[in-house]
Amino acid sequence: MSDYETLQKLAYGLIAIMFVFYFVESLVIYKQELAGDNGSDGNMTLTTAPTV
């Protein structure tokens, strides 16, 4: 296997890992928004950083 093929496999693996983390993060944010909408858990609402 050449160095190019190894680098290509590493790049594809990194992209796949990024997609997995993006998908998991979007699910967590979606669940937090649902919890904030119905008021079941006040600690799970999304907040923005205060502007200075």
PyMOL commands that set and color helices and strands:
alter all, ss='L'
color gray80, all
select helices_A, chain A and resi 3-38+42-44
alter helices_A, ss='H'
color red, helices_A
deselect
rebuild
show_as cartoon
